Amino acid sequence: MQYFKDPPEVKRTLYSLFLSFVSSGDCDNVEQMLLHEGEGILHPWTYPSDHPIIIASRFGDLMMTELLFSFGSPLDVLGPDGSTPLHEALRNGHDDLVFWLVEQGADCGIPDGLGQTALHVAVRYSHIDIIRAICMGNRVSHEAVDSQGKTAAQWAKQLLRSEELKDLLGSPAKYDWEKAYDARLLQVAELKKKAKKKKPKKKKKKK
């Protein structure tokens, strides 16, 4: 809990170091800093640019995102351009992270600086399974319009995806949401297992 007591110049040095650990995927040092400095280092107002969880989401680092979230990092924090971690994960094609964020209750209805919600972004950048997950997400809106006055369905039409997405964007009531949700939970569980297997084992120190 030392962070709140530090003078401004020390705070700047600390969060620069913290951001470098986040960017490099160094979960061990990030965890150590969180334990020593406390949750204050995760407050959105601490960062003049991107919040750590936005950086982790941009890189698709699921383990880092989970770690930051477990220490109280907000899922719906906004970056300088109005993007949330969910926007970043969608734009950069990090499917496993998108599934996880939606499962944790990330707000799918928040517009970024261009007025685009998660559904707008998904229609433009993602495959149908991701769009389906967003359609089942928290506070998703099919009627939301972006800064160009377009809904997700209108973008789908412009991108020639109307036929592919008609069951999701045209008449969502016809879709078997419960069955799809159960399938998504199984998929997320499998992805998390794979992510844990990829985690490098710590080398034992020689005595």
C-alpha positions in Angstrom: 0.0 0.0 0.0 3.1 2.2 -0.3 2.1 3.7 -3.6 -0.4 6.3 -2.2 2.3 7.6 0.1 5.0 8.2 -2.5 5.7 11.6 -4.0 4.7 12.3 -7.6 8.2 11.7 -9.1 8.4 8.3 -7.4 4.9 7.4 -8.6 5.9 8.2 -12.2 9.0 6.0 -12.0 7.0 3.2 -10.4 4.2 3.1 -13.0 6.6 3.3 -15.9 8.4 0.3 -14.5 5.0 -1.4 -13.9 3.9 -0.8 -17.5 7.1 -2.2 -18.8 6.5 -5.4 -16.9 2.9 -5.6 -18.2 4.0 -4.9 -21.8 6.7 -7.7 -21.7 4.2 -10.2 -20.1 6.3 -10.5 -16.9 3.5 -11.8 -14.6 5.9 -12.5 -11.7 7.2 -8.9 -11.4 3.7 -7.5 -12.0 2.4 -9.6 -9.1 5.2 -8.6 -6.8 4.7 -4.9 -7.5 0.9 -5.3 -6.9 1.5 -7.0 -3.6 4.0 -4.4 -2.5 2.4 -1.2 -3.8 -1.3 -2.2 -3.5 -4.3 -1.5 -5.7 -3.5 2.2 -6.0 -1.1 1.4 -8.9 -4.1 0.1 -10.9 -6.3 3.2 -10.5 -7.3 4.6 -13.9 -6.3 8.2 -13.0 -2.7 6.9 -12.4 -2.1 6.6 -16.1 -1.8 9.5 -18.5 -2.0 7.1 -21.4 -3.1 3.5 -21.6 -4.2 1.6 -18.5 -2.2 -1.7 -17.8 -5.2 -3.9 -18.6 -5.7 -2.2 -21.9 -2.1 -2.9 -22.8 -2.4 -6.5 -21.8 -5.6 -6.8 -23.9 -3.9 -5.2 -26.9 -1.2 -7.8 -26.7 -3.7 -10.6 -26.1 -2.0 -11.6 -22.9 -4.8 -13.6 -21.1 -2.8 -14.5 -18.1 -1.7 -10.9 -17.5 -5.3 -9.7 -17.9 -6.5 -12.3 -15.5 -3.8 -11.3 -13.0 -4.7 -7.6 -13.2 -8.4 -8.3 -12.9 -7.8 -10.5 -9.8 -6.1 -7.5 -8.1 -9.1 -5.2 -8.8 -8.4 -3.8 -12.3 -11.6 -2.5 -13.8 -12.6 -4.4 -17.0 -14.3 -1.4 -18.6 -11.6 1.2 -18.1 -11.3 3.6 -21.1 -8.1 4.4 -23.0 -7.3 7.8 -24.5 -9.3 6.9 -27.7 -12.3 5.7 -25.6 -11.4 2.0 -26.3 -12.0 -0.6 -23.6 -10.0 -3.8 -23.2 -12.7 -5.6 -25.1 -12.4 -3.2 -28.1 -8.6 -3.8 -28.1 -8.9 -7.6 -27.9 -11.5 -7.5 -30.8 -9.4 -5.3 -33.0 -6.3 -7.4 -32.6 -7.9 -10.8 -33.1 -7.4 -12.2 -29.6 -10.3 -14.6 -29.6 -9.6 -16.3 -26.3 -9.3 -13.0 -24.5 -12.6 -11.8 -26.0 -14.4 -14.9 -24.8 -12.9 -14.4 -21.3 -13.8 -10.7 -21.1 -17.4 -11.4 -22.1 -17.6 -14.2 -19.6 -16.4 -11.9 -16.8 -19.1 -9.4 -17.7 -17.3 -6.8 -19.7 -19.7 -4.1 -20.9 -20.4 -4.7 -24.7 -22.4 -1.5 -25.0 -19.6 1.1 -24.3 -18.9 3.2 -27.4 -15.3 4.1 -28.2 -14.2 7.5 -29.5 -15.8 6.7 -32.9 -19.0 5.6 -31.3 -18.4 2.0 -32.0 -19.6 -0.6 -29.5 -18.1 -4.1 -29.2 -20.7 -5.4 -31.7 -19.6 -2.8 -34.3 -16.0 -3.8 -33.9 -16.8 -7.5 -34.0 -18.7 -7.2 -37.2 -15.8 -5.4 -38.9 -12.9 -7.5 -37.6 -14.1 -10.9 -36.2 -15.4 -14.3 -37.3 -18.9 -15.4 -36.5 -18.2 -17.2 -33.2 -16.8 -14.0 -31.8 -19.8 -12.0 -33.0 -22.1 -14.7 -31.5 -20.3 -14.3 -28.1 -20.7 -10.5 -28.2 -24.4 -10.9 -29.0 -24.7 -12.8 -25.8 -22.7 -10.3 -23.8 -23.5 -7.7 -21.1 -25.5 -4.7 -22.3 -25.1 -5.4 -26.0 -27.3 -3.2 -28.3 -28.3 -4.1 -31.8 -29.7 -0.5 -32.3 -26.6 1.4 -31.2 -25.2 3.7 -33.9 -21.6 4.9 -34.3 -20.3 8.3 -35.3 -21.2 7.6 -38.9 -24.8 6.8 -37.9 -24.5 3.1 -38.7 -25.7 0.1 -36.7 -23.7 -3.1 -36.6 -26.2 -4.6 -39.1 -25.6 -1.7 -41.5 -21.9 -2.3 -41.3 -22.5 -6.0 -42.0 -24.4 -5.0 -45.1 -21.7 -2.6 -46.3 -19.0 -5.3 -45.7 -21.2 -7.9 -47.5 -21.7 -10.0 -44.4 -25.5 -9.6 -44.1 -26.3 -13.1 -45.2 -23.6 -14.7 -43.0 -24.8 -12.7 -39.9 -28.6 -12.5 -40.6 -29.5 -14.8 -37.7 -27.4 -12.9 -35.2 -28.1 -9.3 -36.3 -31.4 -9.6 -38.1 -33.6 -11.6 -35.8 -31.6 -12.6 -32.7 -34.8 -13.9 -31.0 -34.7 -16.9 -33.3 -31.2 -17.9 -32.2 -30.8 -20.6 -29.5 -28.9 -18.4 -27.1 -28.9 -20.9 -24.2 -27.3 -23.7 -26.3 -24.8 -21.3 -27.7 -23.9 -20.0 -24.3 -23.2 -23.5 -22.9 -21.0 -24.2 -25.9 -19.1 -21.0 -25.4 -18.4 -21.8 -21.7 -16.9 -25.1 -22.7 -14.8 -23.4 -25.3 -13.5 -20.8 -22.8 -12.7 -23.6 -20.3 -10.7 -25.4 -23.0 -8.8 -22.2 -24.0 -7.9 -21.5 -20.4 -6.5 -25.0 -20.0 -4.3 -24.4 -23.1 -3.2 -21.1 -21.7 -2.1 -22.6 -18.4 -0.1 -25.4 -20.2 1.8 -22.7 -22.1 2.9 -21.0 -18.9 6.7 -21.6 -18.5 7.7 -23.4 -15.4 9.9 -21.7 -12.9 13.4 -23.0 -12.8 14.5 -24.3 -9.4 17.3 -22.4 -7.9 20.5 -24.4 -7.3 21.5 -24.7 -3.7 
